[in-house]
Amino acid sequence: MKEIAFTPQAEEDVKEAYEWYEEQKAGLGDDFMLCLEAVLKSMKRNSGIYQRIHKEARRAVLRRFPYNVIYTIEEDEIVVHAVFHARRDPRKFLYRV
């Protein structure tokens, strides 16, 4: 099973989302993180099931929270390039791949 690695930009995306949800309600950021962890586990089990959106870039969708994860499957790991709100255009994040 491949490990998951985050780019620095993707790590910043997660941090910003977590902080925003925590500002809305204490504990909501933790709920966001649990949903993110669930989709990451799913990606590890079967990384190829998620929709390919451009060349090698794929998109996974979080449950309960309107967020997408853009990632690529590399030879030895899965690389998360962006974690962003679903209302944002995914094409704006493809430059990261």
C-alpha positions in Angstrom: 0.0 0.0 0.0 1.4 3.4 -1.0 2.0 6.1 1.5 0.4 9.6 1.1 2.6 12.7 0.8 1.4 16.3 0.9 3.0 19.1 -1.0 3.6 22.2 1.1 0.7 24.0 -0.6 -1.7 21.2 0.1 -0.6 21.2 3.8 -1.4 24.9 3.9 -4.8 24.2 2.3 -5.6 21.7 5.0 -4.4 24.1 7.8 -6.5 27.0 6.4 -9.7 24.8 6.1 -9.2 23.4 9.6 -8.7 26.8 11.1 -11.8 28.2 9.3 -14.0 25.4 10.5 -12.7 25.8 14.1 -13.6 29.5 14.0 -17.1 28.5 13.0 -17.6 26.1 15.8 -15.2 24.4 18.2 -14.6 20.8 17.2 -15.8 21.3 13.6 -12.2 21.5 12.4 -11.5 18.1 14.0 -14.6 16.7 12.2 -13.2 18.1 8.9 -9.9 16.3 9.7 -11.7 13.0 10.3 -13.5 13.3 7.0 -10.2 14.1 5.3 -8.5 11.1 6.9 -11.4 8.8 5.7 -10.9 9.9 2.1 -7.1 9.5 2.4 -7.6 5.9 3.7 -9.8 5.2 0.8 -7.2 6.6 -1.6 -4.6 4.3 0.0 -6.7 1.2 -0.4 -7.7 1.9 -4.0 -6.2 5.1 -5.4 -7.4 4.5 -8.9 -11.1 4.6 -8.2 -11.4 8.3 -8.2 -12.2 10.4 -11.2 -9.3 11.5 -13.4 -9.8 15.2 -14.1 -6.7 16.0 -16.2 -3.9 13.8 -17.4 -2.7 12.0 -14.3 -4.5 14.3 -11.8 -7.4 12.7 -9.9 -10.1 14.2 -7.6 -11.5 12.7 -4.5 -14.5 14.3 -2.7 -14.9 14.5 1.1 -18.2 13.4 2.6 -20.0 15.9 4.8 -17.7 18.8 3.9 -17.7 20.4 0.4 -14.0 19.8 -0.2 -12.0 18.1 -3.0 -8.6 16.5 -2.9 -6.4 16.6 -6.1 -3.8 14.0 -6.2 -1.5 12.0 -8.4 -0.4 8.4 -8.2 3.4 8.2 -8.3 5.6 5.1 -8.5 6.2 4.9 -4.8 3.5 7.2 -3.2 0.3 9.2 -3.6 0.9 12.9 -3.8 -1.8 15.3 -2.6 -1.4 18.6 -4.5 -4.5 20.5 -3.3 -7.4 20.4 -0.8 -10.0 23.0 -1.8 -13.6 24.0 -1.4 -15.9 22.5 -4.0 -17.2 25.8 -5.2 -13.8 26.7 -6.5 -12.8 25.7 -10.0 -10.5 22.6 -9.9 -8.7 23.9 -13.0 -7.3 26.7 -10.9 -5.3 24.0 -8.9 -4.0 21.9 -11.7 -0.9 24.1 -12.1 0.2 22.5 -8.9 0.4 19.0 -10.4 
